[in-house]
Amino acid sequence: MNIVDIPKAAALLPDAWSSLQLAQIGHTSVKVLRMDGRPLQPESHDTAEALLVMDGHLHLIADGHDIDIRPGEMYIVEAGVVHSVRPGSTGTLLIIEQPTHTA
C-alpha cells in the first residue's frame, strides 16, 4: 500500500490550477491541484468527474447553477455538463476522472 500526502503534494505544485496525477487505478485517474482564487473558463468533458474538496472551498457553476463545495464534500460533474470555477475558490482539490479515449 502506498500512502500519499495529498495536501503536501498540492503545496509542492509549481502552479495553481495545474494538476498532478497521483495514481492511475484501472482507467481512472486521481489528480490533485491547488486552487488560488482565480476563476476558470467554462469546460465540459466526455466522461463524468468527481471533485473532492480536501481543504478550502470550491465555488462552481455547473449547468447554470451556483454550487459551493466545502471540505470533505464531493461533487460529481456528469459527462457533457458545462462547468466553470467562480472567483474565490481556494485550497486543495482532488479530481477523479476517466480520461477520454481516442481511437
C-alpha positions in Angstrom: 0.0 0.0 0.0 1.2 3.5 -0.9 0.5 6.5 1.3 0.1 9.8 -0.5 0.2 13.1 1.5 -2.4 15.0 -0.6 -2.0 18.5 0.9 1.8 18.2 0.7 1.6 17.1 -3.0 -0.7 20.1 -3.7 1.6 22.5 -1.9 4.6 21.4 -3.9 2.9 22.1 -7.3 4.7 25.0 -9.0 1.5 26.5 -10.4 -2.1 26.7 -9.2 -4.7 25.0 -11.3 -2.0 22.7 -12.7 -2.9 19.2 -11.7 -0.6 16.3 -10.7 -1.7 12.7 -11.3 -1.2 10.9 -8.0 -2.5 7.5 -9.1 -3.9 5.5 -12.0 -6.4 2.9 -10.9 -7.5 0.9 -14.0 -8.7 3.6 -16.4 -9.4 6.0 -13.5 -7.0 8.9 -12.8 -6.7 10.5 -9.4 -5.3 14.0 -9.6 -4.6 16.9 -7.1 -4.4 20.6 -7.7 -4.2 23.8 -5.8 -6.9 26.4 -6.2 -5.7 30.1 -5.8 -8.9 32.1 -6.0 -8.7 32.8 -9.8 -11.8 31.8 -11.9 -11.5 29.2 -14.7 -13.3 29.3 -18.1 -16.3 27.0 -18.8 -15.4 23.5 -20.0 -17.1 20.1 -20.4 -15.8 16.6 -20.7 -16.9 13.4 -22.4 -16.8 11.5 -19.1 -18.0 12.3 -15.6 -15.5 13.6 -13.0 -15.6 13.7 -9.2 -14.4 16.9 -7.5 -13.5 16.3 -3.8 -12.5 19.4 -1.8 -9.8 18.4 0.7 -9.5 21.9 2.3 -10.7 25.4 1.3 -13.8 25.9 -0.9 -14.7 25.3 -4.5 -17.2 27.8 -6.0 -18.6 26.2 -9.1 -21.1 26.9 -11.8 -22.4 23.7 -13.3 -25.2 23.5 -15.8 -26.0 27.2 -14.9 -26.3 26.6 -11.2 -24.1 28.1 -8.5 -22.7 25.3 -6.3 -20.4 25.7 -3.2 -18.4 22.6 -2.2 -16.8 22.6 1.3 -14.0 20.5 2.8 -15.0 16.8 2.8 -17.7 17.3 0.2 -17.6 15.8 -3.3 -19.5 17.0 -6.4 -20.0 14.8 -9.4 -19.9 16.6 -12.7 -21.8 14.4 -15.2 -20.4 13.9 -18.7 -21.2 16.8 -21.0 -22.2 19.2 -18.3 -20.6 22.7 -18.8 -18.9 23.9 -15.6 -16.6 26.6 -14.5 -14.9 27.8 -11.4 -16.0 31.1 -9.9 -13.6 33.6 -8.2 -12.6 32.9 -4.6 -12.1 29.1 -4.9 -9.0 28.3 -2.8 -7.5 25.2 -1.2 -6.8 21.6 -2.3 -8.9 19.8 -4.8 -8.8 16.1 -5.7 -10.1 15.1 -9.1 -11.2 11.6 -10.0 -11.8 11.0 -13.7 -11.6 8.6 -16.6 -9.7 10.3 -19.5 -11.4 10.4 -22.8 -10.1 7.6 -25.0 -9.2 8.4 -28.6 -9.2 5.9 -31.4 
